[in-house]
Amino acid sequence: MSSVKRLSLPRRPAFRRPDLRAVAGGLRVRLIVAFLLVAALSALTTAALTFRSARTAILKHTQDTAIDSLRSQVNSQVPDFTFPLSQPAQLDLARRLTAAGGAQRWNVHVRYQDGPVLPAGDTDRPLPKELREKVRSGVSAFQRMNTHGMPWLAIGLPVTYRDSSERTGLEVYAEMPLREDEANVKALVKAAQNGALPAVALAAVPALIAARGVLRPVRELRRASGKIAVGELDTRLKVTGRDELADLSRTFNDMAAALEKNVAELRRMEANSRRFAADVSHELRTPLAAMTAVVDVLDDDAGSLDPDTAYAVRLISEETGKLARMVEDLMEISRFDAGAAALHLDEVDVPETVRKTLQARGWQDRTVTDLPDGLRARLDTRRIDVVVANLVGNALKHGGEPVRVTVRTATREDGDRLLIEVADQGEGIDPDVLPHVFDRFFKADSSRARSEGSGLGLAITMENVRLHDGTVRAANSPGGGAVFTVDLPLRRGGGDEI
């Protein structure tokens, strides 16, 4: 008989609409924030470049105007004096130049040859050394400086004879405040700020529109994925546009179509396999019943037959029994696959039910039990008998004796639980085998061609436990041996339930 493994597909639970606002909200916020950051960065960069250019233009215009004005005043005042200049003449020239620069509000100082800077003591701002060295070398120069938090412009001019580049030895220096320029620069900064903030605020509108346009297909894709996840394989997305999101939608539709086709084919093959196993089992049942009856008669008379014939009769009887059990197991698993397995609940004494299972199979001397008295629960007696019998039989066959059977209760957040544990004293289960022990027709030793069992015992055990809304798990005990634990909800009271 070929291995038939049931296809695991969702049972179409009620579709729970995802909280799209919570899912897409994070992406929407990130898109809007990114858009606003780009807008803010652009606005600030533009404002900074504009401010820098305007500030440079303002300061250049101020210094060019001041230099030209000072040079004009020097050219008009110096011819009134005769060289070499006496100190009183130097002071008079400085006063006249200062008075002539009322619009610029500058203070003028002069220096003749190697003499001192006059008038001395009129300012607490010493002329920059670099500026004086440049002027002394015959180069006109200017330098901005900051004194006590106030910006100033210092200008130095070497004076030459008219119509000649020959130097007279006279140096003229002027200091003028840049308060108005500083005020203009601050006004520029404020204007840039006032312009940038509304620009960033207005950028929120296109950001919202752009985020909505990007997130709409994302929300549709998530909604469609949720439907696919619960089994609505005919779900498709509406494709609009030719961008990357449209390509993603087309790819999703292709994937959904291929998935729908493949799942339909797998379901068809699964249904055919289940039908084949059920039909074969049903058809084998009638001839097996006749064979079993004949073999029982022959088995009873085996003692009167010659040894070779008696051996053959007993072998046929044993193999016929195995075949009958396999057919029964196949029919049982087919009922689970078809959803025809019914659960008949009744309140029973759990320890007594386990005890009767062991007694019916003659396993009392091969097992050690821990069965508390008076523990009652609503169970399907026949199915619990199958569960315990399969687990204990498996432990006796593949583990070491004695096998310990324990029944106990546990209280958890989800309510009271009934636990049935079956532990053997063997070598345990290979860790690579543990995930597959409940698979149908699985054999830990692939070289073993024949086995006393059908390979369906643990699979039937798991199906019976699931029917009770419980779980069964296999593990290795720290002290050695394998442990199978059946975990069931502890139901009490009530009558029969189907």
C-alpha positions as CSV (number, residue, x, y, z in Angstrom):
1,M,0.0,0.0,0.0
2,S,1.4,3.4,-1.0
3,S,1.9,6.1,1.6
4,V,-1.0,8.6,1.7
5,K,-0.2,11.8,3.5
6,R,-3.0,14.2,4.0
7,L,-2.5,17.6,2.4
8,S,-2.4,20.3,5.1
9,L,-4.6,23.2,4.0
10,P,-6.4,25.9,5.9
11,R,-9.9,25.1,7.1
12,R,-11.1,28.5,5.9
13,P,-11.3,30.3,9.3
14,A,-13.4,33.4,9.5
15,F,-11.6,36.1,7.7
16,R,-10.4,38.7,10.1
17,R,-9.8,42.0,8.4
18,P,-6.4,43.3,9.4
19,D,-6.0,46.6,11.0
20,L,-4.8,48.4,7.9
21,R,-4.5,51.7,9.7
22,A,-2.1,50.2,12.2
23,V,-0.2,48.3,9.4
24,A,0.0,51.1,6.8
25,G,0.2,53.9,9.4
26,G,3.8,53.3,10.1
27,L,4.7,53.4,6.4
28,R,2.5,56.4,5.8
29,V,4.2,58.3,8.6
30,R,7.7,57.4,7.3
31,L,6.8,58.5,3.8
32,I,5.4,61.8,5.0
33,V,8.3,62.4,7.3
34,A,10.8,61.6,4.5
35,F,8.9,63.9,2.1
36,L,8.9,66.7,4.7
37,L,12.6,66.2,5.5
38,V,13.4,66.5,1.8
39,A,11.3,69.6,1.5
40,A,12.8,71.1,4.7
41,L,16.3,70.2,3.5
42,S,15.6,71.8,0.1
43,A,14.1,74.9,1.7
44,L,17.0,75.3,4.2
45,T,19.6,74.7,1.5
46,T,18.0,77.3,-0.8
47,A,17.6,79.7,2.1
48,A,21.2,79.1,3.2
49,L,22.6,79.7,-0.3
50,T,20.4,82.7,-0.8
51,F,21.5,84.1,2.6
52,R,25.1,83.5,1.8
53,S,24.9,85.2,-1.6
54,A,22.9,88.2,-0.2
55,R,25.2,88.6,2.8
56,T,28.3,88.6,0.6
57,A,26.7,91.1,-1.8
58,I,25.7,93.4,1.1
59,L,29.1,93.3,2.7
60,K,30.9,93.7,-0.6
61,H,28.8,96.7,-1.5
62,T,29.5,98.3,1.9
63,Q,33.2,97.8,1.7
64,D,33.5,98.9,-2.0
65,T,31.4,102.0,-1.2
66,A,33.5,102.8,1.8
67,I,36.9,102.3,0.0
68,D,35.8,104.4,-2.9
69,S,34.5,107.1,-0.6
70,L,37.6,107.1,1.5
71,R,39.9,107.2,-1.6
72,S,37.8,110.2,-3.0
73,Q,38.1,112.1,0.3
74,V,41.8,111.5,0.5
75,N,42.3,112.6,-3.1
76,S,40.4,115.8,-2.3
77,Q,42.0,116.6,1.1
78,V,45.6,115.7,0.8
79,P,46.5,118.3,-1.9
80,D,45.8,121.0,0.7
81,F,48.8,119.8,2.7
82,T,52.5,120.2,2.1
83,F,54.9,117.3,2.5
84,P,56.6,116.4,4.8
85,L,53.6,116.5,7.1
86,S,54.0,117.8,10.6
87,Q,52.2,116.1,13.5
88,P,49.6,119.0,13.7
89,A,49.0,118.6,10.0
90,Q,48.4,114.9,10.4
91,L,45.9,115.5,13.2
92,D,44.1,118.1,11.1
93,L,44.0,115.7,8.1
94,A,42.5,113.0,10.3
95,R,39.8,115.3,11.7
96,R,38.9,116.6,8.3
97,L,38.6,113.1,6.8
98,T,36.6,111.9,9.8
99,A,34.2,114.9,9.4
100,A,33.9,114.2,5.7
101,G,32.8,110.7,6.3
102,G,29.6,111.5,8.2
103,A,27.5,109.1,6.1
104,Q,29.8,106.2,6.8
105,R,30.3,107.2,10.5
106,W,33.9,106.2,10.2
107,N,36.9,107.2,12.4
108,V,40.0,108.1,10.4
109,H,43.6,107.7,11.6
110,V,46.8,108.7,9.7
111,R,50.4,107.6,10.0
112,Y,53.3,109.3,8.3
113,Q,56.4,107.4,7.5
114,D,57.6,105.7,10.7
115,G,55.6,107.9,13.1
116,P,52.7,106.9,15.3
117,V,49.1,106.4,14.3
118,L,47.2,109.6,14.9
119,P,45.0,110.6,16.5
120,A,46.1,108.1,19.2
121,G,43.7,107.0,21.9
122,D,40.5,107.7,20.0
123,T,39.6,104.0,19.9
124,D,40.1,100.9,21.9
125,R,40.2,98.9,18.7
126,P,43.8,98.4,17.6
127,L,44.3,98.3,13.9
128,P,44.9,94.7,12.7
129,K,48.6,94.0,12.3
130,E,48.1,92.2,8.9
131,L,46.2,95.3,7.6
132,R,49.0,97.7,8.6
133,E,51.7,95.4,7.1
134,K,49.8,95.3,3.8
135,V,49.3,99.1,3.7
136,R,53.0,99.7,4.6
137,S,54.0,97.5,1.6
138,G,52.0,99.8,-0.6
139,V,48.8,97.8,-1.0
140,S,45.3,99.0,-0.3
141,A,43.5,96.5,2.1
142,F,40.5,96.0,4.2
143,Q,39.6,93.6,7.0
144,R,36.4,92.8,8.9
145,M,36.7,92.4,12.7
146,N,34.6,91.9,15.7
147,T,35.1,94.0,18.9
148,H,32.9,93.4,22.0
149,G,30.3,91.6,19.9
150,M,30.1,94.4,17.3
151,P,31.2,94.0,13.7
152,W,33.6,96.6,12.2
153,L,35.3,97.3,8.9
154,A,38.9,98.5,8.9
155,I,40.3,100.1,5.7
156,G,43.9,101.1,4.9
157,L,45.1,103.2,2.0
158,P,48.7,104.1,1.1
159,V,48.8,107.7,-0.3
160,T,50.9,108.4,-3.5
161,Y,51.8,111.6,-5.3
162,R,49.3,112.7,-8.0
163,D,50.0,111.3,-11.4
164,S,52.7,109.1,-9.9
165,S,53.0,105.8,-8.2
166,E,55.6,107.2,-5.8
167,R,54.5,106.8,-2.2
168,T,54.3,109.9,0.0
169,G,54.9,107.9,3.2
170,L,51.4,108.8,4.3
171,E,49.0,106.0,5.4
172,V,45.3,106.5,6.0
173,Y,43.2,104.2,8.0
174,A,39.4,104.2,8.6
175,E,37.2,102.2,11.0
176,M,33.5,102.1,10.4
177,P,30.7,100.1,12.2
178,L,28.7,97.5,10.3
179,R,25.7,97.6,12.5
180,E,23.3,98.4,9.6
181,D,24.8,95.6,7.6
182,E,24.4,93.2,10.5
183,A,20.8,94.3,10.9
184,N,20.2,93.6,7.2
185,V,21.8,90.2,7.5
186,K,19.6,89.4,10.5
187,A,16.6,90.5,8.5
188,L,17.7,88.1,5.7
189,V,17.9,85.2,8.2
190,K,14.5,86.0,9.6
191,A,13.0,86.3,6.1
192,A,14.6,82.9,5.2
193,Q,13.1,81.3,8.3
194,N,9.7,82.9,7.6
195,G,9.8,81.5,4.0
196,A,11.1,78.1,4.9
197,L,8.6,77.2,7.5
198,P,5.5,77.8,5.3
199,A,7.2,75.9,2.5
200,V,7.7,72.9,4.8
201,A,4.1,73.1,6.0
202,L,2.7,73.3,2.5
203,A,4.9,70.3,1.5
204,A,2.7,68.2,3.9
205,V,-0.2,68.4,1.3
206,P,1.7,66.8,-1.6
207,A,3.3,64.4,1.0
208,L,-0.1,63.2,2.0
209,I,-1.3,62.8,-1.6
210,A,1.9,60.9,-2.5
211,A,1.7,58.7,0.5
212,R,-1.9,57.9,-0.2
213,G,-1.0,57.0,-3.8
214,V,1.8,54.7,-2.7
215,L,-0.1,53.0,0.1
216,R,-3.3,52.3,-1.7
217,P,-1.9,49.4,-3.7
218,V,0.1,48.3,-0.6
219,R,-3.2,48.1,1.3
220,E,-4.9,46.2,-1.5
221,L,-1.9,43.8,-1.7
222,R,-2.1,43.1,2.1
223,R,-5.9,42.6,1.9
224,A,-5.5,40.2,-1.0
225,S,-2.7,38.3,0.8
226,G,-4.9,37.9,3.9
227,K,-7.7,36.4,1.7
228,I,-5.2,34.0,0.1
229,A,-4.0,33.0,3.6
230,V,-7.5,31.9,4.6
231,G,-8.1,29.9,1.4
232,E,-9.7,32.4,-1.0
233,L,-7.3,31.5,-3.8
234,D,-9.4,33.2,-6.5
235,T,-8.5,36.6,-5.1
236,R,-6.9,39.0,-7.7
237,L,-5.7,42.6,-7.6
238,K,-6.8,45.3,-10.0
239,V,-3.7,46.4,-12.0
240,T,-3.5,50.1,-13.0
241,G,-0.5,51.9,-14.4
242,R,2.9,50.7,-15.4
243,D,5.1,51.5,-12.4
244,E,6.8,49.1,-10.0
245,L,3.7,48.7,-7.8
246,A,1.7,47.7,-10.9
247,D,4.4,45.1,-11.7
248,L,4.1,43.9,-8.1
249,S,0.3,43.5,-8.5
250,R,0.8,41.6,-11.8
251,T,3.3,39.3,-10.1
252,F,0.9,38.7,-7.2
253,N,-1.9,37.8,-9.7
254,D,0.4,35.4,-11.5
255,M,1.4,33.8,-8.2
256,A,-2.2,33.5,-7.0
257,A,-3.3,31.9,-10.3
258,A,-0.5,29.4,-10.1
259,L,-1.2,28.7,-6.5
260,E,-4.9,28.2,-7.2
261,K,-4.1,25.8,-10.0
262,N,-1.6,23.8,-7.9
263,V,-3.7,23.6,-4.8
264,A,-6.7,22.5,-6.9
265,E,-4.6,19.7,-8.4
266,L,-3.2,18.7,-5.0
267,R,-6.8,18.6,-3.6
268,R,-7.9,16.5,-6.5
269,M,-5.0,14.1,-6.0
270,E,-5.6,14.0,-2.2
271,A,-9.2,13.3,-2.7
272,N,-8.4,10.5,-5.1
273,S,-5.8,9.1,-2.7
274,R,-8.2,9.1,0.2
275,R,-10.9,7.5,-2.0
276,F,-8.5,4.9,-3.2
277,A,-7.4,4.0,0.3
278,A,-11.0,3.8,1.6
279,D,-12.2,1.8,-1.4
280,V,-9.3,-0.7,-1.2
281,S,-9.7,-1.1,2.6
282,H,-13.5,-1.6,2.2
283,E,-13.0,-4.1,-0.6
284,L,-10.4,-6.0,1.4
285,R,-12.5,-6.2,4.5
286,T,-15.0,-8.9,3.2
287,P,-12.4,-11.4,1.8
288,L,-10.2,-10.8,4.9
289,A,-13.2,-11.7,7.2
290,A,-13.6,-15.0,5.3
291,M,-9.8,-15.7,5.3
292,T,-9.6,-14.9,9.1
293,A,-12.5,-17.4,9.8
294,V,-10.8,-20.1,7.8
295,V,-7.4,-19.4,9.2
296,D,-8.8,-19.6,12.8
297,V,-10.2,-23.0,12.0
298,L,-6.8,-24.1,10.6
299,D,-5.0,-22.6,13.5
300,D,-7.1,-24.6,15.9
301,D,-6.2,-27.9,14.1
302,A,-2.5,-27.0,13.6
303,G,-1.5,-29.3,16.5
304,S,-2.6,-32.3,14.6
305,L,-0.7,-31.4,11.4
306,D,2.9,-32.3,10.5
307,P,5.4,-29.7,11.7
308,D,6.0,-28.0,8.2
309,T,2.3,-27.7,7.6
310,A,1.6,-26.4,11.1
311,Y,4.3,-23.8,10.7
312,A,2.8,-22.6,7.4
313,V,-0.7,-22.4,9.0
314,R,0.5,-20.4,11.9
315,L,2.5,-18.1,9.6
316,I,-0.6,-17.5,7.4
317,S,-2.7,-16.9,10.6
318,E,-0.2,-14.3,11.9
319,E,0.1,-12.5,8.6
320,T,-3.6,-12.5,8.1
321,G,-4.0,-10.9,11.5
322,K,-1.5,-8.2,10.6
323,L,-3.3,-7.6,7.3
324,A,-6.7,-7.3,9.0
325,R,-5.3,-4.8,11.5
326,M,-3.7,-2.8,8.7
327,V,-7.1,-2.7,6.9
328,E,-8.9,-1.6,10.0
329,D,-6.3,1.2,10.5
330,L,-6.6,2.3,6.9
331,M,-10.4,2.5,7.3
332,E,-10.0,4.4,10.5
333,I,-7.6,7.0,9.0
334,S,-9.8,7.3,6.0
335,R,-12.7,8.3,8.3
336,F,-10.5,11.0,9.8
337,D,-9.5,12.3,6.3
338,A,-13.2,12.4,5.2
339,G,-14.2,14.3,8.4
340,A,-16.6,11.4,9.3
341,A,-15.0,10.6,12.6
342,A,-17.6,11.2,15.4
343,L,-16.8,12.0,19.0
344,H,-19.1,10.5,21.6
345,L,-18.4,12.1,25.0
346,D,-19.4,10.7,28.3
347,E,-18.3,11.3,31.9
348,V,-16.0,8.5,32.8
349,D,-13.5,7.5,35.5
350,V,-10.2,8.2,33.7
351,P,-7.9,6.0,35.8
352,E,-10.4,3.1,35.6
353,T,-10.6,3.5,31.8
354,V,-6.8,3.4,31.5
355,R,-6.7,0.4,33.8
356,K,-9.2,-1.5,31.7
357,T,-7.2,-0.8,28.6
358,L,-4.1,-2.4,30.2
359,Q,-6.1,-5.3,31.5
360,A,-7.8,-6.1,28.2
361,R,-4.4,-6.5,26.6
362,G,-2.7,-8.3,29.4
363,W,-0.2,-5.6,30.1
364,Q,-0.6,-5.3,33.9
365,D,2.7,-7.0,34.6
366,R,4.7,-5.1,32.0
367,T,3.6,-1.6,33.2
368,V,3.8,0.6,36.2
369,T,0.9,2.9,36.8
370,D,0.3,6.1,38.7
371,L,-3.5,6.5,38.5
372,P,-5.2,8.7,41.1
373,D,-8.6,7.7,42.2
374,G,-11.8,9.6,41.5
375,L,-10.5,11.6,38.5
376,R,-13.5,12.0,36.2
377,A,-13.7,13.7,32.8
378,R,-15.9,13.7,29.7
379,L,-14.1,11.6,27.1
380,D,-14.9,9.3,24.2
381,T,-14.0,6.0,26.0
382,R,-13.4,4.0,22.8
383,R,-11.0,6.6,21.4
384,I,-9.1,7.1,24.6
385,D,-8.7,3.3,24.7
386,V,-7.2,3.4,21.3
387,V,-4.9,6.3,22.3
388,V,-3.6,4.5,25.4
389,A,-3.3,1.1,23.7
390,N,-1.3,2.6,20.8
391,L,1.1,4.5,23.0
392,V,1.7,1.7,25.5
393,G,2.0,-0.9,22.7
394,N,4.5,1.3,20.9
395,A,6.5,1.8,24.1
396,L,6.6,-2.0,24.8
397,K,7.6,-2.7,21.2
398,H,10.4,-0.1,20.8
399,G,11.3,0.9,24.3
400,G,12.3,-0.9,27.5
401,E,10.2,-2.3,30.3
402,P,8.6,-1.5,32.6
403,V,6.5,1.2,30.9
404,R,5.2,3.8,33.2
405,V,1.6,5.2,32.7
406,T,0.7,8.3,34.6
407,V,-2.6,10.2,34.7
408,R,-2.6,13.7,36.3
409,T,-4.2,17.1,36.0
410,A,-2.6,20.6,35.5
411,T,-4.0,24.1,35.8
412,R,-3.0,26.6,33.2
413,E,-4.2,30.0,31.9
414,D,-6.5,28.3,29.4
415,G,-8.1,26.1,32.1
416,D,-7.7,22.7,33.7
417,R,-5.9,20.1,31.6
418,L,-5.9,16.3,31.7
419,L,-2.4,14.8,31.1
420,I,-1.7,11.1,30.3
421,E,2.0,10.2,30.1
422,V,3.5,7.0,28.8
423,A,7.2,6.6,29.4
424,D,9.5,3.7,28.6
425,Q,13.0,2.7,29.8
426,G,14.6,2.4,26.4
427,E,17.3,4.3,24.6
428,G,14.9,7.1,23.6
429,I,14.1,8.5,20.1
430,D,16.7,9.8,17.7
431,P,16.4,13.7,17.7
432,D,16.2,13.5,13.9
433,V,13.2,11.1,14.1
434,L,11.3,13.0,16.8
435,P,9.6,15.5,14.4
436,H,8.3,12.6,12.3
437,V,7.1,10.0,14.8
438,F,3.4,10.9,14.2
439,D,3.8,10.8,10.4
440,R,1.9,8.1,8.5
441,F,3.9,5.1,7.5
442,F,7.0,6.6,8.9
443,K,9.8,4.2,10.0
444,A,12.8,5.2,11.9
445,D,14.8,2.5,10.3
446,S,14.3,2.8,6.5
447,S,16.1,-0.6,6.0
448,R,13.4,-2.4,7.9
449,A,11.1,-3.7,5.2
450,R,8.5,-5.3,7.4
451,S,7.0,-4.4,10.7
452,E,4.4,-5.9,13.0
453,G,2.4,-2.6,12.9
454,S,0.7,-0.8,10.1
455,G,2.7,2.4,10.5
456,L,-0.5,4.2,11.3
457,G,-0.8,3.7,15.1
458,L,0.7,7.0,16.2
459,A,-1.0,8.9,13.4
460,I,-4.4,7.5,14.5
461,T,-3.5,8.4,18.1
462,M,-2.8,12.0,17.1
463,E,-6.1,12.2,15.2
464,N,-8.1,10.9,18.2
465,V,-6.4,13.4,20.5
466,R,-7.1,16.2,18.1
467,L,-10.7,15.2,18.0
468,H,-10.8,15.9,21.7
469,D,-9.3,19.3,21.1
470,G,-6.0,18.1,22.6
471,T,-2.4,17.6,21.6
472,V,0.1,14.8,21.9
473,R,3.8,15.2,21.9
474,A,6.9,13.0,22.0
475,A,10.1,13.8,23.8
476,N,13.1,12.1,25.4
477,S,13.3,11.9,29.2
478,P,16.4,13.4,30.8
479,G,16.8,10.1,32.7
480,G,16.6,8.0,29.5
481,G,13.7,6.6,27.4
482,A,10.9,8.2,25.4
483,V,7.9,10.0,26.9
484,F,4.6,10.6,25.1
485,T,2.3,13.1,26.7
486,V,-1.4,13.5,25.8
487,D,-2.8,16.9,26.8
488,L,-6.6,17.2,26.8
489,P,-9.0,19.8,28.1
490,L,-10.5,18.6,31.4
491,R,-14.2,18.6,30.8
492,R,-16.6,17.6,33.6
493,G,-20.4,17.0,33.7
494,G,-22.9,16.7,30.9
495,G,-24.1,13.7,28.9
496,D,-23.3,12.3,25.5
497,E,-22.0,14.6,22.8
498,I,-21.5,13.8,19.1
